[in-house]
Amino acid sequence: MRTTLNRQSVEIPRELADEPLLFVLRDHFGLNGPRFGCGVGSCGACTVVVDGEAQRSCVYPASAAEGCEVLTLEGLAIGGRMHPVQEAWIEESVPQCGYCQNGQIMTAFALLAARPNAGSAEIEAVMDGVLCRCGTHARIRKAIAQAQSRMAGDA
């Protein structure tokens, strides 16, 4: 099964077709950005972007990624330059424990890539789907606003 993973064409072995994409990414490709959290698609720690849409990779079968473009946290930076969402995350000191950060960043990235002018209510609604037990929500929202502003300036 061919797919594009972080802008590189890769082969997912057929024997892994029924595995959750999360396990294929972590165990077969060695990518540690997507995290195992709940295992049922509720927490968002495993979020990746498939063909521009945020997907919970713990419940997304590897076979569904065939022919798709899959982007993980490791693939956001281009040419050694971090994506504006990643830069804002660092500048705003968002992570506390850090466990949810993959899901937060990938969800924010997918939202802003699809809807650069998303309003605060839409951002809030989308981001509420990614759980953060440490309560860094205010810093997350501030980083998203900063990234949104930067992305608008790059356009």
For each residue, the residues with C-beta under 8 A, 3 or more apart:
1: 11 12 13 14 17 62 63 65 66
2: 9 10 11 12 66 67
3: 9 10 12 65 66 67 68 69 70
4: 7 8 9 10 68 69 70
5: 8 10 25 29 70 72 75
6: 31 70 71 72 74 75
7: 4 71 75 78
8: 4 5
9: 2 3 4
10: 2 3 4 5 29
11: 1 2
12: 1 2 3 16 17 24 28 62 65 66
13: 1 16 28
14: 1 17
15:
16: 12 13 19 23 24 28 62
17: 1 12 14 61 62 63
18: 61 62 63
19: 16 23 24 61 62
20: 23 24 57 58 59 60 61 62
21: 24 25 48 55 57 60 61 62 64 65 70
22: 25 26 34 36 46 57 58 60
23: 16 19 20 26 27 28 62
24: 12 16 19 20 21 27 28 29 62
25: 5 21 22 28 29 31 34 48 57 70 72
26: 22 23 29 30 31 32 34 36
27: 23 24 30
28: 12 13 16 23 24 25
29: 5 10 24 25 26
30: 26 27
31: 6 25 26 34 72 73 74
32: 26 35 74
33: 72 73 74 102 106
34: 22 25 26 31 45 46 47 48 57 72 73 102 106
35: 32 45 46 99 102 103
36: 22 26 39 45 46 58
37: 43 44 45 46 58 99 100 103 131
38: 41 42 43 45 58
39: 36 58
40: 58 59
41: 38 46 56 58 59
42: 38 131
43: 37 38 46 100 103 130 131
44: 37 47 56 100 103 104 107 129 130 131
45: 34 35 36 37 38 99 100 102 103 130 131
46: 22 34 35 36 37 41 43 56 57 58 102 103
47: 34 44 54 55 56 57 102 103 106 107 130
48: 21 25 34 54 55 57 60 70 71 72 106
49: 52 53 54 55 70 71 72 106 109 110 113
50: 53 55 60 64 65 68 69 70 71
51: 68 69
52: 49 69 110 113 114
53: 49 50 110 114
54: 47 48 49 106 107 110 111
55: 21 47 48 49 50 60
56: 41 44 46 47 59 60
57: 20 21 22 25 34 46 47 48 60
58: 20 22 36 37 38 39 40 41 46
59: 20 40 41 56
60: 20 21 22 48 50 55 56 57 64 65
61: 17 18 19 20 21 64 65
62: 1 12 16 17 18 19 20 21 23 24 65
63: 1 17 18 66
64: 21 50 60 61 68
65: 1 3 12 21 50 60 61 62 68 70
66: 1 2 3 12 63
67: 2 3
68: 3 4 50 51 64 65
69: 3 4 50 51 52
70: 3 4 5 6 21 25 48 49 50 65
71: 6 7 48 49 50 75 76 106 109
72: 5 6 25 31 33 34 48 49 75 106
73: 31 33 34 76 102 105 106
74: 6 31 32 33
75: 5 6 7 71 72
76: 71 73 82 83 85 86 105 109
77: 80 81 82 83 86
78: 7 81 83
79:
80: 77
81: 77 78
82: 76 77 86 87 90
83: 76 77 78 86 87 109 147
84: 87 88 146 147 150 151 154
85: 76 88 89 105 108 109 112 143 144 147
86: 76 77 82 83 89 90 105
87: 82 83 84 90 91 147 150
88: 84 85 91 92 143 144 146 147 150
89: 85 86 92 94 95 101 104 105 143
90: 82 86 87 93 94
91: 87 88 143 146
92: 88 89 139 142 143 146
93: 90 139
94: 89 90 101 104 136 139 140 143
95: 89 98 101 136
96: 134 135 136
97: 100 133 134
98: 95 101
99: 35 37 45 133
100: 37 43 44 45 97 103 104 130 131 132 133 134
101: 89 94 95 98 104 105
102: 33 34 35 45 46 47 73 105 106
103: 35 37 43 44 45 46 47 100 106 107 130 131
104: 44 89 94 100 101 107 108 127 130 132 140
105: 73 76 85 86 89 101 102 108 109
106: 33 34 47 48 49 54 71 72 73 102 103 109 110
107: 44 47 54 103 104 110 111 126 127 129 130
108: 85 104 105 111 112 123 127 140 143 144 147
109: 49 71 76 83 85 105 106 112 113
110: 49 52 53 54 106 107 113 114
111: 54 107 108 114 115 118 122 123 126 127
112: 85 108 109 115 116 118 144 147 148 151
113: 49 52 109 110 116
114: 52 53 110 111
115: 111 112 118 122
116: 112 113 148 151 152 155
117: 152
118: 111 112 115 122 123 126 148
119: 122 123
120: 123 124 141
121: 124 125
122: 111 115 118 119 125 126
123: 108 111 118 119 120 126 127 141 144
124: 120 121 127 128 141
125: 121 122 128
126: 107 111 118 122 123 129
127: 104 107 108 111 123 124 130 137 140 141 144
128: 124 125
129: 44 107 126
130: 43 44 45 47 100 103 104 107 127
131: 37 42 43 44 45 100 103
132: 100 104 135 136 137 140
133: 97 99 100
134: 96 97 100
135: 96 132
136: 94 95 96 132 139 140
137: 127 132 140 141
138: 141 142
139: 92 93 94 136 142 143
140: 94 104 108 127 132 136 137 143 144
141: 120 123 124 127 137 138 144 145
142: 92 138 139 145 146
143: 85 88 89 91 92 94 108 139 140 146 147
144: 85 88 108 112 123 127 140 141 147 148
145: 141 142 148 149
146: 84 88 91 92 142 143 149 150
147: 83 84 85 87 88 108 112 143 144 150 151
148: 112 116 118 144 145 151 152
149: 145 146 152 153
150: 84 87 88 146 147 153 154
151: 84 112 116 147 148 154 155
152: 116 117 148 149 155
153: 149 150
154: 84 150 151
155: 116 151 152
